[in-house]
């Protein structure tokens, strides 16, 4: 027959079982907490990764949009350069490829190119080397106006009457406008040289025309 277990031994086994159960419960709770922490950390990592992917996609879309704008602006500026160079520009092919290793803002570089083209688009004043041609324009204008005045005086003398009185006055007015007539061929000269007819060239034309007009008037007396 089985002998009964002493009460003290039974109580010790119960306490031991209770301790083991408590440790198992604590270990289970610790394992559950660790699992929850791991899952939370994994969820955070996934969320951060998804956010980085979204940022990268936005950055990529912005970079592609910027590239398209830059390519379009480069083509536009390149076409302006070809038009500016004329016949020499027709030999230019496509715009040059981007240079690797250059870390600079493409928008800033394009702004500088645009400013440079704007400066070259603005014509300058005629150089001093054209002063003889400008003076010749003034002389030619004065001579042309004086010739018209002489023709008017001759017509007045030929027809007589009121024309004989009025035509000399008209001839004098036309002759006095002679220095201004020289500005017309001077403007044509400036346009052909892609320059502006500034104050200095105008003074050269007017001075030459005025001197010529005075000389013709004095010589005709």
C-alpha positions in Angstrom: 0.0 0.0 0.0 1.1 3.6 -0.7 2.1 5.5 2.3 0.6 8.9 2.8 2.8 11.9 2.0 3.6 13.9 5.0 1.8 17.2 5.2 5.0 19.3 5.3 6.2 17.7 2.1 2.8 18.4 0.4 2.8 22.0 1.5 6.4 22.4 0.2 5.4 21.0 -3.2 2.4 23.3 -3.4 4.6 26.3 -2.6 7.1 25.2 -5.2 4.3 24.7 -7.7 3.0 28.2 -6.9 6.5 29.6 -7.3 7.0 27.9 -10.6 3.6 29.0 -11.8 4.4 32.6 -10.8 7.8 32.5 -12.6 6.1 31.0 -15.7 3.5 33.7 -15.6 6.1 36.4 -15.2 8.2 35.0 -18.1 5.1 34.8 -20.2 4.3 38.5 -19.4 7.9 39.4 -20.1 7.8 37.5 -23.4 4.5 39.1 -24.3 5.8 42.6 -23.5 9.0 41.9 -25.5 6.9 40.7 -28.4 4.8 43.8 -28.3 7.9 46.0 -28.1 9.4 44.2 -31.1 6.1 44.5 -33.1 5.9 48.2 -32.2 9.5 48.8 -33.2 8.9 46.9 -36.5 5.8 48.9 -37.1 7.7 52.1 -36.5 10.5 51.0 -38.8 8.0 50.1 -41.5 6.3 53.5 -41.1 9.6 55.3 -41.3 10.6 53.3 -44.3 7.3 54.1 -46.0 7.8 57.8 -45.2 11.3 57.7 -46.6 10.0 56.1 -49.8 7.3 58.7 -50.1 9.8 61.5 -49.6 12.1 59.9 -52.2 9.2 59.6 -54.6 8.4 63.3 -54.1 12.0 64.3 -54.5 12.3 62.2 -57.7 9.1 63.8 -59.1 10.5 67.3 -58.3 13.9 66.4 -59.8 12.2 65.2 -63.0 10.1 68.3 -63.2 13.2 70.5 -62.6 15.1 68.6 -65.3 12.3 69.1 -67.8 12.2 72.8 -67.0 16.0 73.1 -67.3 16.1 71.1 -70.5 13.3 73.3 -72.0 15.1 76.5 -70.9 18.4 75.3 -72.2 16.9 74.5 -75.6 15.3 78.0 -75.7 18.5 79.8 -74.8 20.5 77.7 -77.2 18.1 78.7 -80.0 18.5 82.3 -79.0 22.3 81.9 -79.2 22.1 80.3 -82.6 19.9 83.2 -83.9 22.3 85.7 -82.4 25.3 84.2 -84.2 23.5 84.1 -87.5 25.2 82.0 -90.1 27.8 80.8 -87.6 25.0 79.6 -85.3 23.5 77.4 -88.0 26.6 75.1 -87.7 25.9 74.5 -84.0 24.3 71.2 -83.3 22.3 70.3 -80.2 23.0 71.9 -76.8 26.0 70.5 -75.0 25.5 67.6 -72.6 25.5 68.4 -68.9 29.0 68.4 -67.3 29.5 65.7 -64.6 30.9 66.7 -61.3 29.5 70.2 -61.3 27.6 70.8 -58.1 25.7 74.1 -58.8 22.1 75.3 -59.0 21.1 74.9 -62.6 18.4 77.6 -62.3 21.1 80.1 -61.1 23.4 79.1 -64.0 20.5 79.6 -66.5 19.8 83.0 -65.0 23.4 84.0 -65.6 23.2 82.8 -69.2 19.9 84.7 -69.7 21.5 87.9 -68.3 24.5 87.4 -70.6 22.2 87.0 -73.7 20.2 90.1 -72.6 23.4 92.2 -72.4 24.6 91.0 -75.8 21.1 91.7 -77.3 21.3 95.4 -76.4 23.1 97.3 -79.2 25.9 99.6 -78.3 26.8 103.0 -79.7 28.7 103.5 -82.9 32.4 103.4 -82.3 34.6 106.5 -82.9 36.0 104.9 -86.1 32.7 105.6 -87.8 33.0 109.4 -87.3 34.2 110.0 -90.9 31.2 108.1 -92.3 28.9 110.0 -89.9 30.4 113.3 -91.0 29.9 112.3 -94.6 26.3 111.6 -93.8 26.0 115.1 -92.4 27.7 116.6 -95.5 25.5 114.6 -97.9 22.3 115.6 -96.1 23.3 119.3 -96.2 24.1 119.1 -99.9 20.9 117.3 -100.7 18.8 119.8 -98.8 20.7 122.7 -100.5 20.1 121.1 -103.9 16.4 120.9 -103.1 16.4 124.6 -102.0 18.2 125.6 -105.2 15.7 123.7 -107.3 12.9 125.5 -105.4 14.5 128.9 -106.0 14.9 128.1 -109.7 11.3 127.0 -109.9 10.2 130.3 -108.3 12.2 132.3 -110.8 10.9 130.2 -113.7 7.2 130.5 -112.8 7.4 134.1 -111.4 4.4 135.7 -109.6 3.8 134.6 -106.1 6.0 131.6 -106.5 9.0 134.0 -107.1 8.4 135.4 -103.6 7.4 132.2 -101.7 9.8 129.6 -103.2 13.0 131.4 -102.0 11.6 131.3 -98.4 10.8 127.6 -98.8 14.2 127.0 -100.2 15.8 128.7 -97.2 13.8 126.5 -94.8 14.7 123.3 -96.7 18.3 124.3 -96.7 18.3 125.0 -92.9 16.9 121.5 -92.4 19.9 120.1 -94.2 21.9 119.0 -91.0 18.8 117.0 -89.9 18.6 115.2 -93.2 22.0 113.6 -92.6 20.5 111.8 -89.6 18.6 109.5 -92.0 21.6 107.8 -93.6 23.3 107.8 -90.2 20.5 105.8 -88.7 20.7 103.4 -91.6 24.4 103.0 -90.9 23.8 102.4 -87.2 21.1 99.8 -88.0 23.4 97.9 -90.3 26.0 97.7 -87.6 23.5 96.7 -85.0 24.2 99.9 -83.0 22.2 102.8 -81.7 22.5 106.4 -83.0 23.5 108.0 -79.7 24.2 111.6 -78.8 27.8 111.6 -79.9 27.2 110.2 -83.4 24.2 112.6 -83.8 26.4 115.6 -82.8 29.0 114.5 -85.4 26.3 114.4 -88.1 24.7 117.6 -87.1 28.0 119.5 -86.8 29.2 118.3 -90.2 25.8 119.2 -91.8 25.7 122.6 -90.1 29.2 123.5 -91.3 28.4 122.3 -94.8 25.1 124.3 -94.8 26.9 127.5 -93.7 29.6 127.1 -96.3 27.1 126.5 -99.1 25.0 129.5 -98.0 28.1 131.8 -97.8 29.4 130.5 -101.2 26.0 131.1 -102.9 26.0 134.9 -102.1 
